[in-house]
Amino acid sequence: MVFVIGAGLLKVGDHWEKSLRNLAAEASLAALKDAGDPPLDYLIVSNSLSGVINGQENLGSYVATHLGLAGVPAVKVEAANASGAAAVLLASSLIRSGEAQRVLVVGVEKMTDYTSLEDSNASLSTLIDSEYEAFHGATLDSMHALAMREYMMKYRINREDFSYFPITMHENATDTPHAQYRFKVDMEAYMSSPLIAEPLSMMDVPGISDGAAALVISSKGEGQNGNARIVSSGHATDRISLYNRGSLVEMPSIGMALRRALSRVGDFKPDFYSIGEYSSVLGYIAVEELGLAGRGEAQKLFRDGEAKRDGPIPVNPEGGSKARGDPIGATAVYQLAETYLQLTGRAQGWQVGGAKRALVLSIGGLGSNSVVHLMEGV
């Protein structure tokens, strides 16, 4: 059995005064303190862009050195926005195999070291196909815009129909202390937001951010502040290039990851859903792939309030990538740390009442790498 026994997370935002190692160490020490400072057998660092933005790789040794953990085995794991979820998969495997009893997983990203929009777009474009897409001028945002345009055409909806997603996310984030954008938005703010790649606007995607979050994973439910068990997990990939897919508005890797996770447990009824979306359209596609809404009908889930924190199907009670922030390689660790706090009743201000079970979906790129974790409080 695999348990999360401690978590630490930093406020997402601009951490100009802190380096990559400072962020990783601060989150790690907070998680270790939360878990009661247990001895560690392994360190896994989750990151996606450090080689491009910060000129630093070999992050396992880099972070271990700063934490005073020389001698402890350490590696870096990368899977775009799903890097942290993949890191937890590796940690779980180490524990289930008997290779380790306790593993520290820390996700960290320092994106503000690039100050120009051009450089930021170039770094994010490493998450798509560099040879067949980015080389020809495509960016991560423009590929999301293509999916959004196709979604609008196929399901005959308007741009304003996407507003319900960021409106819900920002409303949730107002009560989340570590969120980057703690303010509400409305339809007027959404429709007047500058376009990035038509029809995608600034209100559809997160901003550039720094952040770090950490988890202590254990073979025992020994957390001094509560435990959450990782019941099951599923992982799947899809073709990285959009031109090579059968549909721009369906992402089968999500459904495949979900089915693989459920195949090990049978029935599992989540009390809330954590979805690692990069854009409004990806948020809509994700809930459809999870079976929470029919094809082209995700907007109703958010428009009618069903996905609100106190609704029947809570989605991203902390605000999701849109409002909490999306420090790419650390995002999935934030998701799992937030879920751990929810399941141990410690999500102060943004708690889902009576939450006992959760489904955590982490999405790398445009659904090219999807990981599902099923968790329950113990």
Contacts in CASP RR format, 6 or more apart in sequence:
PFRMAT RR
TARGET T0000
AUTHOR 0000-0000-0000
METHOD contacts of the structure
MODEL  1
MVFVIGAGLLKVGDHWEKSLRNLAAEASLAALKDAGDPPLDYLIVSNSLS
GVINGQENLGSYVATHLGLAGVPAVKVEAANASGAAAVLLASSLIRSGEA
QRVLVVGVEKMTDYTSLEDSNASLSTLIDSEYEAFHGATLDSMHALAMRE
YMMKYRINREDFSYFPITMHENATDTPHAQYRFKVDMEAYMSSPLIAEPL
SMMDVPGISDGAAALVISSKGEGQNGNARIVSSGHATDRISLYNRGSLVE
MPSIGMALRRALSRVGDFKPDFYSIGEYSSVLGYIAVEELGLAGRGEAQK
LFRDGEAKRDGPIPVNPEGGSKARGDPIGATAVYQLAETYLQLTGRAQGW
QVGGAKRALVLSIGGLGSNSVVHLMEGV
1 219 0 8 1.000
1 220 0 8 1.000
1 221 0 8 1.000
1 229 0 8 1.000
2 91 0 8 1.000
2 92 0 8 1.000
2 95 0 8 1.000
2 96 0 8 1.000
2 217 0 8 1.000
2 218 0 8 1.000
2 219 0 8 1.000
2 229 0 8 1.000
2 230 0 8 1.000
3 217 0 8 1.000
3 218 0 8 1.000
3 219 0 8 1.000
3 220 0 8 1.000
3 221 0 8 1.000
3 222 0 8 1.000
3 223 0 8 1.000
3 227 0 8 1.000
3 228 0 8 1.000
3 229 0 8 1.000
3 230 0 8 1.000
3 378 0 8 1.000
4 215 0 8 1.000
4 216 0 8 1.000
4 217 0 8 1.000
4 218 0 8 1.000
4 227 0 8 1.000
4 228 0 8 1.000
4 229 0 8 1.000
4 230 0 8 1.000
4 336 0 8 1.000
4 340 0 8 1.000
4 375 0 8 1.000
5 35 0 8 1.000
5 38 0 8 1.000
5 216 0 8 1.000
5 217 0 8 1.000
5 218 0 8 1.000
5 220 0 8 1.000
5 221 0 8 1.000
5 222 0 8 1.000
5 223 0 8 1.000
5 224 0 8 1.000
5 226 0 8 1.000
5 227 0 8 1.000
6 31 0 8 1.000
6 32 0 8 1.000
6 34 0 8 1.000
6 35 0 8 1.000
6 215 0 8 1.000
6 216 0 8 1.000
6 223 0 8 1.000
6 225 0 8 1.000
6 226 0 8 1.000
6 340 0 8 1.000
7 30 0 8 1.000
7 31 0 8 1.000
7 34 0 8 1.000
7 213 0 8 1.000
7 214 0 8 1.000
7 215 0 8 1.000
7 216 0 8 1.000
7 336 0 8 1.000
7 337 0 8 1.000
7 340 0 8 1.000
7 341 0 8 1.000
8 27 0 8 1.000
8 28 0 8 1.000
8 30 0 8 1.000
8 31 0 8 1.000
8 34 0 8 1.000
8 213 0 8 1.000
8 214 0 8 1.000
8 215 0 8 1.000
8 337 0 8 1.000
9 27 0 8 1.000
9 30 0 8 1.000
9 178 0 8 1.000
9 212 0 8 1.000
9 213 0 8 1.000
9 214 0 8 1.000
9 333 0 8 1.000
9 334 0 8 1.000
9 337 0 8 1.000
9 338 0 8 1.000
10 23 0 8 1.000
10 26 0 8 1.000
10 27 0 8 1.000
10 30 0 8 1.000
10 178 0 8 1.000
10 211 0 8 1.000
10 212 0 8 1.000
10 213 0 8 1.000
11 177 0 8 1.000
11 178 0 8 1.000
11 179 0 8 1.000
11 180 0 8 1.000
11 211 0 8 1.000
12 178 0 8 1.000
12 179 0 8 1.000
12 180 0 8 1.000
12 209 0 8 1.000
12 210 0 8 1.000
12 211 0 8 1.000
12 324 0 8 1.000
12 325 0 8 1.000
12 326 0 8 1.000
12 327 0 8 1.000
12 334 0 8 1.000
13 112 0 8 1.000
13 180 0 8 1.000
13 209 0 8 1.000
13 210 0 8 1.000
13 211 0 8 1.000
13 325 0 8 1.000
13 327 0 8 1.000
14 112 0 8 1.000
14 209 0 8 1.000
14 210 0 8 1.000
15 22 0 8 1.000
15 23 0 8 1.000
15 110 0 8 1.000
15 112 0 8 1.000
15 210 0 8 1.000
15 211 0 8 1.000
16 112 0 8 1.000
18 26 0 8 1.000
18 110 0 8 1.000
18 210 0 8 1.000
19 110 0 8 1.000
20 50 0 8 1.000
20 54 0 8 1.000
20 56 0 8 1.000
20 62 0 8 1.000
20 108 0 8 1.000
20 110 0 8 1.000
21 62 0 8 1.000
21 63 0 8 1.000
21 66 0 8 1.000
22 66 0 8 1.000
23 108 0 8 1.000
23 110 0 8 1.000
23 210 0 8 1.000
23 211 0 8 1.000
23 212 0 8 1.000
24 45 0 8 1.000
24 59 0 8 1.000
24 63 0 8 1.000
24 66 0 8 1.000
24 67 0 8 1.000
24 106 0 8 1.000
24 107 0 8 1.000
24 108 0 8 1.000
24 212 0 8 1.000
24 214 0 8 1.000
25 63 0 8 1.000
25 66 0 8 1.000
25 67 0 8 1.000
26 212 0 8 1.000
27 106 0 8 1.000
27 107 0 8 1.000
27 108 0 8 1.000
27 211 0 8 1.000
27 212 0 8 1.000
27 213 0 8 1.000
27 214 0 8 1.000
28 63 0 8 1.000
28 67 0 8 1.000
28 104 0 8 1.000
28 106 0 8 1.000
28 212 0 8 1.000
28 214 0 8 1.000
29 67 0 8 1.000
30 214 0 8 1.000
31 104 0 8 1.000
31 106 0 8 1.000
31 214 0 8 1.000
31 215 0 8 1.000
31 216 0 8 1.000
31 337 0 8 1.000
32 38 0 8 1.000
32 40 0 8 1.000
32 104 0 8 1.000
32 214 0 8 1.000
32 216 0 8 1.000
34 216 0 8 1.000
34 224 0 8 1.000
34 225 0 8 1.000
35 216 0 8 1.000
35 218 0 8 1.000
35 223 0 8 1.000
35 224 0 8 1.000
35 225 0 8 1.000
36 223 0 8 1.000
36 224 0 8 1.000
38 102 0 8 1.000
38 216 0 8 1.000
38 218 0 8 1.000
38 222 0 8 1.000
39 102 0 8 1.000
40 69 0 8 1.000
40 72 0 8 1.000
40 102 0 8 1.000
40 103 0 8 1.000
40 104 0 8 1.000
40 216 0 8 1.000
41 72 0 8 1.000
41 73 0 8 1.000
41 94 0 8 1.000
41 99 0 8 1.000
41 100 0 8 1.000
41 101 0 8 1.000
41 102 0 8 1.000
41 103 0 8 1.000
42 72 0 8 1.000
42 73 0 8 1.000
42 74 0 8 1.000
42 91 0 8 1.000
42 94 0 8 1.000
42 99 0 8 1.000
42 100 0 8 1.000
42 102 0 8 1.000
42 103 0 8 1.000
42 104 0 8 1.000
43 60 0 8 1.000
43 63 0 8 1.000
43 64 0 8 1.000
43 67 0 8 1.000
43 69 0 8 1.000
43 72 0 8 1.000
43 73 0 8 1.000
43 74 0 8 1.000
43 75 0 8 1.000
43 103 0 8 1.000
43 104 0 8 1.000
43 106 0 8 1.000
44 60 0 8 1.000
44 74 0 8 1.000
44 75 0 8 1.000
44 76 0 8 1.000
44 77 0 8 1.000
44 87 0 8 1.000
44 90 0 8 1.000
44 91 0 8 1.000
44 103 0 8 1.000
44 104 0 8 1.000
44 105 0 8 1.000
44 106 0 8 1.000
45 59 0 8 1.000
45 60 0 8 1.000
45 62 0 8 1.000
45 63 0 8 1.000
45 74 0 8 1.000
45 75 0 8 1.000
45 76 0 8 1.000
45 77 0 8 1.000
45 87 0 8 1.000
45 106 0 8 1.000
45 107 0 8 1.000
45 108 0 8 1.000
46 76 0 8 1.000
46 77 0 8 1.000
46 78 0 8 1.000
46 83 0 8 1.000
46 84 0 8 1.000
46 86 0 8 1.000
46 87 0 8 1.000
46 105 0 8 1.000
46 106 0 8 1.000
46 107 0 8 1.000
46 108 0 8 1.000
46 329 0 8 1.000
46 330 0 8 1.000
46 332 0 8 1.000
46 333 0 8 1.000
47 59 0 8 1.000
47 76 0 8 1.000
47 78 0 8 1.000
47 83 0 8 1.000
47 107 0 8 1.000
47 108 0 8 1.000
47 109 0 8 1.000
47 329 0 8 1.000
47 330 0 8 1.000
48 78 0 8 1.000
48 79 0 8 1.000
48 80 0 8 1.000
48 81 0 8 1.000
48 83 0 8 1.000
48 109 0 8 1.000
48 126 0 8 1.000
48 127 0 8 1.000
48 328 0 8 1.000
48 329 0 8 1.000
49 109 0 8 1.000
49 111 0 8 1.000
49 123 0 8 1.000
49 124 0 8 1.000
49 126 0 8 1.000
49 328 0 8 1.000
49 329 0 8 1.000
50 56 0 8 1.000
50 57 0 8 1.000
50 59 0 8 1.000
50 108 0 8 1.000
50 109 0 8 1.000
50 110 0 8 1.000
51 57 0 8 1.000
52 122 0 8 1.000
52 123 0 8 1.000
52 126 0 8 1.000
53 110 0 8 1.000
53 111 0 8 1.000
53 113 0 8 1.000
53 114 0 8 1.000
53 123 0 8 1.000
54 110 0 8 1.000
54 113 0 8 1.000
56 62 0 8 1.000
57 76 0 8 1.000
58 76 0 8 1.000
59 76 0 8 1.000
59 108 0 8 1.000
60 74 0 8 1.000
60 75 0 8 1.000
60 76 0 8 1.000
61 74 0 8 1.000
63 74 0 8 1.000
63 106 0 8 1.000
63 108 0 8 1.000
64 70 0 8 1.000
64 71 0 8 1.000
64 72 0 8 1.000
64 74 0 8 1.000
75 90 0 8 1.000
77 83 0 8 1.000
77 84 0 8 1.000
77 86 0 8 1.000
77 87 0 8 1.000
77 90 0 8 1.000
78 86 0 8 1.000
78 329 0 8 1.000
79 85 0 8 1.000
79 86 0 8 1.000
79 364 0 8 1.000
79 369 0 8 1.000
79 371 0 8 1.000
80 127 0 8 1.000
80 328 0 8 1.000
80 329 0 8 1.000
80 364 0 8 1.000
80 365 0 8 1.000
80 368 0 8 1.000
80 369 0 8 1.000
81 127 0 8 1.000
81 276 0 8 1.000
81 278 0 8 1.000
81 321 0 8 1.000
81 326 0 8 1.000
81 328 0 8 1.000
81 329 0 8 1.000
81 331 0 8 1.000
81 332 0 8 1.000
81 362 0 8 1.000
81 363 0 8 1.000
81 364 0 8 1.000
81 365 0 8 1.000
82 332 0 8 1.000
82 362 0 8 1.000
82 363 0 8 1.000
82 364 0 8 1.000
82 365 0 8 1.000
82 369 0 8 1.000
82 370 0 8 1.000
82 371 0 8 1.000
83 107 0 8 1.000
83 328 0 8 1.000
83 329 0 8 1.000
83 330 0 8 1.000
83 331 0 8 1.000
83 332 0 8 1.000
84 105 0 8 1.000
84 107 0 8 1.000
84 329 0 8 1.000
84 330 0 8 1.000
84 331 0 8 1.000
84 332 0 8 1.000
84 333 0 8 1.000
84 336 0 8 1.000
84 362 0 8 1.000
85 332 0 8 1.000
85 335 0 8 1.000
85 336 0 8 1.000
85 360 0 8 1.000
85 362 0 8 1.000
85 371 0 8 1.000
85 373 0 8 1.000
86 235 0 8 1.000
86 332 0 8 1.000
86 369 0 8 1.000
86 371 0 8 1.000
87 105 0 8 1.000
87 107 0 8 1.000
87 332 0 8 1.000
87 333 0 8 1.000
88 105 0 8 1.000
88 215 0 8 1.000
88 217 0 8 1.000
88 230 0 8 1.000
88 233 0 8 1.000
88 332 0 8 1.000
88 333 0 8 1.000
88 336 0 8 1.000
88 373 0 8 1.000
89 233 0 8 1.000
89 234 0 8 1.000
89 235 0 8 1.000
89 371 0 8 1.000
91 100 0 8 1.000
91 103 0 8 1.000
91 105 0 8 1.000
91 215 0 8 1.000
91 217 0 8 1.000
92 217 0 8 1.000
92 230 0 8 1.000
92 233 0 8 1.000
94 100 0 8 1.000
94 103 0 8 1.000
95 101 0 8 1.000
95 103 0 8 1.000
95 217 0 8 1.000
95 218 0 8 1.000
95 219 0 8 1.000
98 219 0 8 1.000
100 219 0 8 1.000
101 218 0 8 1.000
101 219 0 8 1.000
101 220 0 8 1.000
102 216 0 8 1.000
102 217 0 8 1.000
102 218 0 8 1.000
102 219 0 8 1.000
103 216 0 8 1.000
103 217 0 8 1.000
103 218 0 8 1.000
104 214 0 8 1.000
104 215 0 8 1.000
104 216 0 8 1.000
104 217 0 8 1.000
105 214 0 8 1.000
105 215 0 8 1.000
105 216 0 8 1.000
105 217 0 8 1.000
105 333 0 8 1.000
106 212 0 8 1.000
106 213 0 8 1.000
106 214 0 8 1.000
106 215 0 8 1.000
106 333 0 8 1.000
107 212 0 8 1.000
107 213 0 8 1.000
107 214 0 8 1.000
107 329 0 8 1.000
107 330 0 8 1.000
107 333 0 8 1.000
108 211 0 8 1.000
108 212 0 8 1.000
108 327 0 8 1.000
108 329 0 8 1.000
108 330 0 8 1.000
109 209 0 8 1.000
109 210 0 8 1.000
109 211 0 8 1.000
109 212 0 8 1.000
109 327 0 8 1.000
109 328 0 8 1.000
109 329 0 8 1.000
109 330 0 8 1.000
109 331 0 8 1.000
110 210 0 8 1.000
110 211 0 8 1.000
111 120 0 8 1.000
111 123 0 8 1.000
111 208 0 8 1.000
111 209 0 8 1.000
111 210 0 8 1.000
111 327 0 8 1.000
111 328 0 8 1.000
112 208 0 8 1.000
112 209 0 8 1.000
112 210 0 8 1.000
114 120 0 8 1.000
114 123 0 8 1.000
114 208 0 8 1.000
120 208 0 8 1.000
121 139 0 8 1.000
121 140 0 8 1.000
121 141 0 8 1.000
124 139 0 8 1.000
124 140 0 8 1.000
124 141 0 8 1.000
124 328 0 8 1.000
125 133 0 8 1.000
125 134 0 8 1.000
125 137 0 8 1.000
125 138 0 8 1.000
125 139 0 8 1.000
125 140 0 8 1.000
126 134 0 8 1.000
127 140 0 8 1.000
127 328 0 8 1.000
127 364 0 8 1.000
127 365 0 8 1.000
128 134 0 8 1.000
128 138 0 8 1.000
128 139 0 8 1.000
128 140 0 8 1.000
128 143 0 8 1.000
128 240 0 8 1.000
128 241 0 8 1.000
128 242 0 8 1.000
128 365 0 8 1.000
128 366 0 8 1.000
129 240 0 8 1.000
129 241 0 8 1.000
132 241 0 8 1.000
132 243 0 8 1.000
133 143 0 8 1.000
133 241 0 8 1.000
133 242 0 8 1.000
133 243 0 8 1.000
139 197 0 8 1.000
140 278 0 8 1.000
140 365 0 8 1.000
141 196 0 8 1.000
141 197 0 8 1.000
141 200 0 8 1.000
141 205 0 8 1.000
141 279 0 8 1.000
142 197 0 8 1.000
142 200 0 8 1.000
143 242 0 8 1.000
143 366 0 8 1.000
144 197 0 8 1.000
144 200 0 8 1.000
144 204 0 8 1.000
144 205 0 8 1.000
144 278 0 8 1.000
144 279 0 8 1.000
144 281 0 8 1.000
144 282 0 8 1.000
144 366 0 8 1.000
145 196 0 8 1.000
145 197 0 8 1.000
145 198 0 8 1.000
145 199 0 8 1.000
145 200 0 8 1.000
146 242 0 8 1.000
146 248 0 8 1.000
147 242 0 8 1.000
147 248 0 8 1.000
147 249 0 8 1.000
147 279 0 8 1.000
147 281 0 8 1.000
147 282 0 8 1.000
147 285 0 8 1.000
147 366 0 8 1.000
148 162 0 8 1.000
148 199 0 8 1.000
148 200 0 8 1.000
148 204 0 8 1.000
148 279 0 8 1.000
148 280 0 8 1.000
148 281 0 8 1.000
149 198 0 8 1.000
149 199 0 8 1.000
150 248 0 8 1.000
150 249 0 8 1.000
151 157 0 8 1.000
151 248 0 8 1.000
151 249 0 8 1.000
151 281 0 8 1.000
151 284 0 8 1.000
151 285 0 8 1.000
151 296 0 8 1.000
152 158 0 8 1.000
152 159 0 8 1.000
152 199 0 8 1.000
154 249 0 8 1.000
154 296 0 8 1.000
155 249 0 8 1.000
155 295 0 8 1.000
155 296 0 8 1.000
157 296 0 8 1.000
157 299 0 8 1.000
159 191 0 8 1.000
159 199 0 8 1.000
160 187 0 8 1.000
160 190 0 8 1.000
160 191 0 8 1.000
161 299 0 8 1.000
161 303 0 8 1.000
162 190 0 8 1.000
162 204 0 8 1.000
162 280 0 8 1.000
162 281 0 8 1.000
162 284 0 8 1.000
162 299 0 8 1.000
163 187 0 8 1.000
163 190 0 8 1.000
163 191 0 8 1.000
163 203 0 8 1.000
163 280 0 8 1.000
164 299 0 8 1.000
164 302 0 8 1.000
164 303 0 8 1.000
165 277 0 8 1.000
165 280 0 8 1.000
165 283 0 8 1.000
165 284 0 8 1.000
165 299 0 8 1.000
165 302 0 8 1.000
165 322 0 8 1.000
166 185 0 8 1.000
166 190 0 8 1.000
166 203 0 8 1.000
166 204 0 8 1.000
166 280 0 8 1.000
166 322 0 8 1.000
166 323 0 8 1.000
167 184 0 8 1.000
167 185 0 8 1.000
167 186 0 8 1.000
167 187 0 8 1.000
167 190 0 8 1.000
167 302 0 8 1.000
168 302 0 8 1.000
168 305 0 8 1.000
168 307 0 8 1.000
168 308 0 8 1.000
168 315 0 8 1.000
168 316 0 8 1.000
169 316 0 8 1.000
169 319 0 8 1.000
169 320 0 8 1.000
169 322 0 8 1.000
169 323 0 8 1.000
170 181 0 8 1.000
170 183 0 8 1.000
170 184 0 8 1.000
170 185 0 8 1.000
170 319 0 8 1.000
170 322 0 8 1.000
170 323 0 8 1.000
171 184 0 8 1.000
171 308 0 8 1.000
172 308 0 8 1.000
172 309 0 8 1.000
172 316 0 8 1.000
172 317 0 8 1.000
172 318 0 8 1.000
172 319 0 8 1.000
172 320 0 8 1.000
172 323 0 8 1.000
172 350 0 8 1.000
173 179 0 8 1.000
173 180 0 8 1.000
173 181 0 8 1.000
173 182 0 8 1.000
173 183 0 8 1.000
173 318 0 8 1.000
173 319 0 8 1.000
173 320 0 8 1.000
173 323 0 8 1.000
173 324 0 8 1.000
174 182 0 8 1.000
174 183 0 8 1.000
174 184 0 8 1.000
175 349 0 8 1.000
175 350 0 8 1.000
176 182 0 8 1.000
176 318 0 8 1.000
176 319 0 8 1.000
176 323 0 8 1.000
176 324 0 8 1.000
176 349 0 8 1.000
176 350 0 8 1.000
177 348 0 8 1.000
178 318 0 8 1.000
178 324 0 8 1.000
179 318 0 8 1.000
179 319 0 8 1.000
179 323 0 8 1.000
179 324 0 8 1.000
179 325 0 8 1.000
180 206 0 8 1.000
180 207 0 8 1.000
180 209 0 8 1.000
180 323 0 8 1.000
180 324 0 8 1.000
180 325 0 8 1.000
181 322 0 8 1.000
181 323 0 8 1.000
181 324 0 8 1.000
181 325 0 8 1.000
182 323 0 8 1.000
185 203 0 8 1.000
189 203 0 8 1.000
190 201 0 8 1.000
190 203 0 8 1.000
193 201 0 8 1.000
193 202 0 8 1.000
193 203 0 8 1.000
193 204 0 8 1.000
194 201 0 8 1.000
194 202 0 8 1.000
195 201 0 8 1.000
195 202 0 8 1.000
196 202 0 8 1.000
196 204 0 8 1.000
196 205 0 8 1.000
200 279 0 8 1.000
200 281 0 8 1.000
203 280 0 8 1.000
204 279 0 8 1.000
204 280 0 8 1.000
204 281 0 8 1.000
204 322 0 8 1.000
205 278 0 8 1.000
205 279 0 8 1.000
205 280 0 8 1.000
205 322 0 8 1.000
206 278 0 8 1.000
206 321 0 8 1.000
206 322 0 8 1.000
206 323 0 8 1.000
206 325 0 8 1.000
206 326 0 8 1.000
207 325 0 8 1.000
207 326 0 8 1.000
209 325 0 8 1.000
209 326 0 8 1.000
209 327 0 8 1.000
210 327 0 8 1.000
211 327 0 8 1.000
211 330 0 8 1.000
212 327 0 8 1.000
212 330 0 8 1.000
213 330 0 8 1.000
213 333 0 8 1.000
213 334 0 8 1.000
213 337 0 8 1.000
214 333 0 8 1.000
214 337 0 8 1.000
215 333 0 8 1.000
215 336 0 8 1.000
215 337 0 8 1.000
215 340 0 8 1.000
217 230 0 8 1.000
221 227 0 8 1.000
221 229 0 8 1.000
221 378 0 8 1.000
225 344 0 8 1.000
225 346 0 8 1.000
226 344 0 8 1.000
226 378 0 8 1.000
227 344 0 8 1.000
227 377 0 8 1.000
227 378 0 8 1.000
228 339 0 8 1.000
228 340 0 8 1.000
228 343 0 8 1.000
228 344 0 8 1.000
228 375 0 8 1.000
228 376 0 8 1.000
228 377 0 8 1.000
228 378 0 8 1.000
229 375 0 8 1.000
229 376 0 8 1.000
229 377 0 8 1.000
229 378 0 8 1.000
230 373 0 8 1.000
230 374 0 8 1.000
230 375 0 8 1.000
231 265 0 8 1.000
231 268 0 8 1.000
231 374 0 8 1.000
231 375 0 8 1.000
231 376 0 8 1.000
232 261 0 8 1.000
232 262 0 8 1.000
232 264 0 8 1.000
232 265 0 8 1.000
232 268 0 8 1.000
232 373 0 8 1.000
232 374 0 8 1.000
233 260 0 8 1.000
233 261 0 8 1.000
233 371 0 8 1.000
233 372 0 8 1.000
233 373 0 8 1.000
233 374 0 8 1.000
234 257 0 8 1.000
234 258 0 8 1.000
234 260 0 8 1.000
234 261 0 8 1.000
234 371 0 8 1.000
234 372 0 8 1.000
234 373 0 8 1.000
235 257 0 8 1.000
235 260 0 8 1.000
235 370 0 8 1.000
235 371 0 8 1.000
235 372 0 8 1.000
236 252 0 8 1.000
236 253 0 8 1.000
236 254 0 8 1.000
236 255 0 8 1.000
236 256 0 8 1.000
236 257 0 8 1.000
236 260 0 8 1.000
236 370 0 8 1.000
237 253 0 8 1.000
237 368 0 8 1.000
237 369 0 8 1.000
237 370 0 8 1.000
238 245 0 8 1.000
238 251 0 8 1.000
238 252 0 8 1.000
238 253 0 8 1.000
238 367 0 8 1.000
238 368 0 8 1.000
238 369 0 8 1.000
238 370 0 8 1.000
239 245 0 8 1.000
239 368 0 8 1.000
240 365 0 8 1.000
240 368 0 8 1.000
242 248 0 8 1.000
242 366 0 8 1.000
249 281 0 8 1.000
249 285 0 8 1.000
249 295 0 8 1.000
249 296 0 8 1.000
250 285 0 8 1.000
250 289 0 8 1.000
250 295 0 8 1.000
251 285 0 8 1.000
251 286 0 8 1.000
251 289 0 8 1.000
251 363 0 8 1.000
251 366 0 8 1.000
251 367 0 8 1.000
251 370 0 8 1.000
252 289 0 8 1.000
253 367 0 8 1.000
253 368 0 8 1.000
253 369 0 8 1.000
253 370 0 8 1.000
254 285 0 8 1.000
254 286 0 8 1.000
254 289 0 8 1.000
254 290 0 8 1.000
254 361 0 8 1.000
254 363 0 8 1.000
254 367 0 8 1.000
254 370 0 8 1.000
254 372 0 8 1.000
255 289 0 8 1.000
255 290 0 8 1.000
255 370 0 8 1.000
256 370 0 8 1.000
257 361 0 8 1.000
257 370 0 8 1.000
257 371 0 8 1.000
257 372 0 8 1.000
258 289 0 8 1.000
258 290 0 8 1.000
258 359 0 8 1.000
258 361 0 8 1.000
258 372 0 8 1.000
260 372 0 8 1.000
261 268 0 8 1.000
261 372 0 8 1.000
261 373 0 8 1.000
261 374 0 8 1.000
262 268 0 8 1.000
262 374 0 8 1.000
265 374 0 8 1.000
268 357 0 8 1.000
268 359 0 8 1.000
268 374 0 8 1.000
269 357 0 8 1.000
270 357 0 8 1.000
270 358 0 8 1.000
270 359 0 8 1.000
270 374 0 8 1.000
271 314 0 8 1.000
271 352 0 8 1.000
271 353 0 8 1.000
271 354 0 8 1.000
271 355 0 8 1.000
271 356 0 8 1.000
271 357 0 8 1.000
271 358 0 8 1.000
272 309 0 8 1.000
272 314 0 8 1.000
272 315 0 8 1.000
272 317 0 8 1.000
272 342 0 8 1.000
272 352 0 8 1.000
272 355 0 8 1.000
272 358 0 8 1.000
272 359 0 8 1.000
273 287 0 8 1.000
273 290 0 8 1.000
273 292 0 8 1.000
273 313 0 8 1.000
273 314 0 8 1.000
273 315 0 8 1.000
273 316 0 8 1.000
273 358 0 8 1.000
273 359 0 8 1.000
273 360 0 8 1.000
273 361 0 8 1.000
274 316 0 8 1.000
274 318 0 8 1.000
274 320 0 8 1.000
274 335 0 8 1.000
274 336 0 8 1.000
274 338 0 8 1.000
274 339 0 8 1.000
274 358 0 8 1.000
274 359 0 8 1.000
274 360 0 8 1.000
274 361 0 8 1.000
275 283 0 8 1.000
275 286 0 8 1.000
275 287 0 8 1.000
275 290 0 8 1.000
275 315 0 8 1.000
275 316 0 8 1.000
275 320 0 8 1.000
275 361 0 8 1.000
275 363 0 8 1.000
276 283 0 8 1.000
276 286 0 8 1.000
276 316 0 8 1.000
276 320 0 8 1.000
276 321 0 8 1.000
276 331 0 8 1.000
276 332 0 8 1.000
276 335 0 8 1.000
276 361 0 8 1.000
276 362 0 8 1.000
276 363 0 8 1.000
277 283 0 8 1.000
277 286 0 8 1.000
277 316 0 8 1.000
277 320 0 8 1.000
277 321 0 8 1.000
277 322 0 8 1.000
277 363 0 8 1.000
278 321 0 8 1.000
278 326 0 8 1.000
278 363 0 8 1.000
278 365 0 8 1.000
278 366 0 8 1.000
280 322 0 8 1.000
282 363 0 8 1.000
282 366 0 8 1.000
282 367 0 8 1.000
283 298 0 8 1.000
284 293 0 8 1.000
284 296 0 8 1.000
284 298 0 8 1.000
284 299 0 8 1.000
285 298 0 8 1.000
286 361 0 8 1.000
286 363 0 8 1.000
287 293 0 8 1.000
287 298 0 8 1.000
287 301 0 8 1.000
287 307 0 8 1.000
287 315 0 8 1.000
288 294 0 8 1.000
288 295 0 8 1.000
288 296 0 8 1.000
288 297 0 8 1.000
288 298 0 8 1.000
290 359 0 8 1.000
290 361 0 8 1.000
292 298 0 8 1.000
292 301 0 8 1.000
292 313 0 8 1.000
292 315 0 8 1.000
293 300 0 8 1.000
293 301 0 8 1.000
300 306 0 8 1.000
301 307 0 8 1.000
301 313 0 8 1.000
301 315 0 8 1.000
302 315 0 8 1.000
305 311 0 8 1.000
306 312 0 8 1.000
306 313 0 8 1.000
307 313 0 8 1.000
307 314 0 8 1.000
307 315 0 8 1.000
308 314 0 8 1.000
309 317 0 8 1.000
309 350 0 8 1.000
309 352 0 8 1.000
310 353 0 8 1.000
314 352 0 8 1.000
316 324 0 8 1.000
317 342 0 8 1.000
317 347 0 8 1.000
317 350 0 8 1.000
317 351 0 8 1.000
317 352 0 8 1.000
318 324 0 8 1.000
318 338 0 8 1.000
318 347 0 8 1.000
318 350 0 8 1.000
319 350 0 8 1.000
321 331 0 8 1.000
324 334 0 8 1.000
324 338 0 8 1.000
325 331 0 8 1.000
327 334 0 8 1.000
331 362 0 8 1.000
332 360 0 8 1.000
332 362 0 8 1.000
332 371 0 8 1.000
335 360 0 8 1.000
335 362 0 8 1.000
336 360 0 8 1.000
336 373 0 8 1.000
336 375 0 8 1.000
338 347 0 8 1.000
339 358 0 8 1.000
339 360 0 8 1.000
339 373 0 8 1.000
339 375 0 8 1.000
340 375 0 8 1.000
341 347 0 8 1.000
342 351 0 8 1.000
342 352 0 8 1.000
342 355 0 8 1.000
342 358 0 8 1.000
343 355 0 8 1.000
343 356 0 8 1.000
343 357 0 8 1.000
343 358 0 8 1.000
343 375 0 8 1.000
343 376 0 8 1.000
343 377 0 8 1.000
344 377 0 8 1.000
345 351 0 8 1.000
345 355 0 8 1.000
356 376 0 8 1.000
356 377 0 8 1.000
357 374 0 8 1.000
357 375 0 8 1.000
357 376 0 8 1.000
357 377 0 8 1.000
358 374 0 8 1.000
358 375 0 8 1.000
358 376 0 8 1.000
359 372 0 8 1.000
359 373 0 8 1.000
359 374 0 8 1.000
359 375 0 8 1.000
360 372 0 8 1.000
360 373 0 8 1.000
360 374 0 8 1.000
360 375 0 8 1.000
361 370 0 8 1.000
361 371 0 8 1.000
361 372 0 8 1.000
362 370 0 8 1.000
362 371 0 8 1.000
362 372 0 8 1.000
362 373 0 8 1.000
363 369 0 8 1.000
363 370 0 8 1.000
364 370 0 8 1.000
END
